[in-house]
Every structure is written in C-alpha cells, then in structure tokens.
Amino acid sequence: MNYPSVIAEQLGIGTRQVEKTIELLEQGATVPFIARYRKEATGSLNEVQITAIRDLLLKLKELDKRRESILASIRDQGRLTPELEQQLLSAATLTELEDLYLPFKPKRRTRASIAAERGLEPLANELQRQYECDLRQLAAPFVNAEKGVASIDDALAGARDILAERVSENQQARNRVRNIFRRSAFLSSKVVKAKEDEAHKYESWFDWTENAMRAPSHRILALFRGEEEGLLRVHVQPQEDQPAIEALERQFVSGRSDSAQQMCLAVRDGYKRLLAPSIETEFYNLLKEKADKEAIRVFAENLRQLLLASPLGQKRILAIDPGFRTGCKTVCLDAQGQLLHNETIYPFTSVREERAAVAKLEALVEAFHIEAIAIGNGTAGRETEEVVKRCRFPHKLIAVMVSENGASVYSASEIARREFPDYDVTVRGAVSIGRRLMDPLSELVKIDPKSIGVGQYQHDVNQSLLQESLHDVVVSCVNSVGVELNTASRELLSYVSGIGPALADKIVDYRNRQGAFACRADLKKVERLGEKAFEQCAGFLRVRKSDNPLDRSAVHPERYALVERMAQDLGATVQQLMDDKSLRDRIEVKRYVTPDCGLPTLQDIMTELEKPGLDPRARFEVFEFDKNVTRIEDLQEGMVLPGIVTNITAFGAFIDVGVHQDGLVHISQLADRRVSDPSEVVRLHQHVKVKVIEVDLRRHRISLTMKGVTSDQ
C-alpha cells in the first residue's frame, strides 16, 4: 500500500508533506518537534495534522498486517485464487477485508458445517440453482439416518442452513444490509423488568428510541453503560426487517419454483439468525467507537485547557486543604514550591479554636512572607475562605480557591512518597494545592489525567485510545509552554520531546550530582542523552541563568549560528539584538533563507528574539464567589451569580457557583444562538456569570443559564 498517497487523500494534505512527515516520524522525531522545528519539510503542518498522519499511518500498517495474516490463512487452506488474492490486496478497509475472509475463516461448528458434514452440500448447490424440480425426488438420495438425516424435511432443512450461511457471508449482501442499517437503524433501549427498581438512574431510557446515526455520544455511552450493568436491553436495528429481506430476495431468489421457495426461506433465515445480528454487532461497535472518539475529544480538550490554565507564578504560598472535623491542613511553600512548614488548624470546632486559627494564619503569613493563599475547593472550602477573609494580614495578598480534583490521587502516589517521604498524605495534598496555584501544568503532570476529573464517561470509553490521546495532550502542553531545565521535576521533564521517563531520571540525577546546568549544551554530558535526543528536546528546555541569551528562548541550538550571524551583520551582540527592536527591524529576513531554513522558521526566530521564552498561557485573574451564597439552600431562581467552568461535556457545561455542588448549563442555555459544541462558548476555568433557573434540593441538581446574562449584571 502506498501510505503517503492514501493518507494524503484521506486527510486532504499534500502527498509530499505526508511523505516528509512520515520520514521524520520514522527517524524518531516527535510531533511537537516536527511541528515547531521542521516547518520547511512539512509545509508548516500543525500538531493536529501531524498527529492525524501518525495515527492513520499506524492504522494502515495494522490493516496490512491483518491482510498478510488473512492471505496466509487462506493460502494454507489451499483456497487462495488469483482473483481472491487481488480482491484482498485491493481491500481498503478492515470491514472489506473481513467480509472477504468470512467464508474462509475457521469457525466453531455451525448448523451449516454440521449439514455439510452430513453430505448435504450438493443438495444446497442444486437448490441454489433454483431449477424447476421435484423437491422430494431431489432430496431423497440425501436421506441417511446414520448421518443424522432422518427424512426429506431434515435434508432440506440442512441444505437451507448451508444456504443461509452463504447468504450471511456474501460480501454484496452484507453491504446491502449495512446500507439499510446506515439509513434506518434505530438505537432503542428497554429496562430489564426484574431490575426496574434498581435502574432508577436510567429512568429516562426505560423505553427509548431514536435514529442511531444521529444519537449524541453522551446518550450512547449512557445506554451502553446501562446495558453493561445489566439494567437495560439495548438494540441497534431497523424498526422493520422487511426492506432488508426484500433486498436480499432480489439478490438471491429468481423465479417461483419450489427450489426458489427453499432459497427464499434460506434468505429469511440467514438474515434473521445470522446476518442481522452480525451487522447489529458491527453497528453497535461503530456507535461505541463514534461515542468514544467524541468523549475522548471532549476530555482531551478539557485537559488541555486545564493544563494551560493561568499560573500565578513563583510566589510564596500558604496552602490550605480544608476539613471540618479533621481540621485544615496548612502548609507554607517558598517561591520554588518547596515545603517550609506545616501544621493543622481547627477553625470549625469551637469559637476559641476559630480565633486561634485566625491568629495562627496571621502569624504564618508574617513569618514566611506569604504572598498568596491557596484554598482547596472541596468540603469546607468556602467556610475556610470566610475564615481567611476575617484575618488581618500585615500586607495585602490574594486568596484563591483551587480545584482539589486529583490531589488525593497525587498524595497517595509513589511520586508524592518520593517527594515527601516523611510526611503523610494530608500534607502532600495541601502542597499539591499550593503548587497548582503557582503552576498548574507542572503539578498536574504528576497525576494520571483520568483522575483530574474533567472527563465524560471516561471509564466507559476505549482505555488505550483515551490514554494515548491524553498523553498527546500533556506532551503538547508541556512543550508549547517550555520547561526550565534546572527546576523541572522528573515528571515534567519526562513529557519533553525526546526525553521520556528514563532520560528524565538521568537528567535529575546529573543535576543532583553536578549542580545546575550552565547551558543547554551541558545536556550532552548526561549519560545516554545522545545527539538525537538532544536535537528533539533542546528547543523546549530553558536555562534561565545561561550566559547565552538564546538558551532562555525557544530558538533551537541548531539555529544559534544563524542568529549570531544576524547580530554580527548588524555589528551587535545577540543580547543587543534581543533587547533592541530597532536593530531587529533592520534585519532583512529573506537574506537568511537556505534550503533547510525558510521563512516559517525565520519568522519563528524573529518572534522569539522579540519575546524570548514567552509563556503562551493567559495572565492570572483573581476570582471571587458571591459572599452571600455558600450552600445550595441559599440559591433562588433568578439569581445571577459569578461562577467558574469546572467541566465541559457534549451536553453542556458544569459551573461552580460556590455551594459544593456544580450546576449545569445545558447546551441549549449556553448562548442566545444555537450551539453545536459547548467549547464554542466556554473554556475550562473560565470566569462566567450565570442565572439560576431551577434548584432541585432532593436530587441536589442546579440548572443554570447563560442566556441573556451579561458580565455587568
């Protein structure tokens, strides 16, 4: 198979671009590296396009591997004809391949194979010809009690079993039925009668029917989960069988002879017993795959937004993991996120303890020169925020509610135990909350993305595809932001292009033994970090205190000589070139074009010289909930409240309004216009205004709207 041409056609990308991208991928280049530093080779393809090429290439290789396996199997059976071989070699999809293989596929004993063992295949062949004949006279020679054919009716039934299987394995027939399913299949569900009492959460789908191909991903996954739990019966099939049966009869039945009537019976049996269930399973899997892809897409986009959330930056932080009965675990961190102090305060056990907690917080802020306070947004979060607001600190600082999602997973992990072997999980959790405020990306990479809590049905989707997609997102985010080589954790370094966990350990071990890296070139001194790894990772690593100012930028070391030549041509140093816009304006970029360094790369270099190592994340903004609303009971219909987007799904967005229960803005309530995808309107952690339209205290459900709500309300 000519992979580049097939991929180019499917993705609408130039064949030459695909060829170069495949070449780079097979040389070990990563997606971020290719997108950033090989624009001339790929024609400036972006990460999404390069990832699509990589994934499709893998699928095509798997298809060819399956093709070879099928060819070998049929060849070993001695049944591979030149015509069949050509059909198999030309098959463009896995479905087409499997259809061609189906008649030759080794299978368990079936009614058809049993009939063939009883010598009824010649009778089936005669019936399939559909000549005028005396059925009894035709079938009589095949009656053989010793072989299990006791009567003429038995002989005819066995022959029909063979014909039914032939119908179900016929490629054209399967495609006919597929087309009918595609046009008219319905997704339906009914409650399992004996489980009705325990299936109340699926009550909306006790008797549900909708067009299968138009069903939204979240509903497909909900129905399939209900079936997996044994509470629902789910089907994907046309509401009527007759159109499919008639289409098959037109294909297989000719005339009105007695043998044609037998063929007609075989067609109906083949459809109902074999073909329809097979195609239903195929469409069930197709819907599952479609729903998985959409759910994974939503999860990946949410994760990207979460990882790229605005960092507060290097500040001295007091972080609090709130709790009513067990107290609030409080830690103080320096500007690099190192733990300086920890203790527990109990502001909710008595008035005296509350006063002591306030005094302690005031003392800690002064003693450790705290610049900001991070408060976990879980249980007792809002109440802790109120306690903090009653404090009188010696200087102005901000207090921020921080998402706790995944903090408990981190605190019990091997990573946390390695970082803080002498502290318990509560201290580790509080440290994680504080570090998230400073730099969400650096801290969240330590947690399995599935545990961060921004997905939709993440436990129901294909886990390997989910893992791959989320890993791609983390890699993309880490490399787009860049990593400080001398302070990055092992976990953060492991996501840098070309590094991985093993080299990350080597880098940290080298740093611990030899001290800070003086420049990017020092990376080559790390054991097992060769030229290829250096090429892939160097541009994404920063050495802020390097004597070479380019080490602080995203300019790749392979272009240092070029930048130095630019500066030399102007009679300046590289640092002067970076500091002085008037110098940069004098550069005639086209003069520096070479076969492997074109305008796209040169323009990237000029951008970096202007703003070296610019963080692409938005500036941090302080957010405050409505101080009069702390419990769900405080909510009233018509209230307009500030909120934070905590999760985005295919059916809407969940908003935290500060009452320990997120409200839902349904997709129909996100905007005054029609919205097909919630991410068109909102992003994760966005600060929004919402109006309360319904509060269900019994089920703890809050319905919100953003329609007609403006920021000044």
ABEGO torsion letter per residue (X at the ends): XBAAAAAAAAAGBBAAAAAAAAAAAAAGBBAAAAAAAAAAAAGGBBAAAAAAAAAAAAAAAAAAAAAAAAAAAAAAAGABBAAAAAAAAABABAAAAAAAAAAABBBBBBAAAAAAAAGAAAAAAAAAAGBBBBAAAAAAAABBAAAGBABAAAAAAAAAAAAAAAAAABAAAAAAAAAAAAAABBBBBBBBAAAAAAAAAAAAAABBBBBAAABBAAAAAAAAAAAAAGABBBBBBBABAAAAAAAAAAAABBEABAAAAAAAAAAAAAAAAAAAAAAAAAAAAAAAAAAAAAAAAAAAAAAAAAAABBBAEBBBBBBBBBBAAAEBBBBBBBAAGBBABBBBBBAAABAAAAAAAAAAAAAAAAAAGBABBBBBABBGAAAAAAAAAABBBABBBBBBBBBABGAAAAAABAAAAAABAABBAAAAAAAAAAAAAABAAAAAAABBAAAAGABBGAAABBAAAAAAAAAAAAAAAAAAAEBBAAABBAAAAAABBGAEAAAAAAAAAAAAAAEBBABAAAAAABBGBBAAAAAAAAAABBBAABABAAAABABBAAAAAAAAAAAAAAGBBAAAAAABAAAAAABBAAAABBAABBAAAAAAAAAAAABBGBBABBBBBBBBBBAABABAAABBBGBBBBBBBABBBAAEBBBBAGAGBBBBBBAAAABABBBABAAAABBBGBBBBBBBABBBAAAGBBBBBABGBBAAX
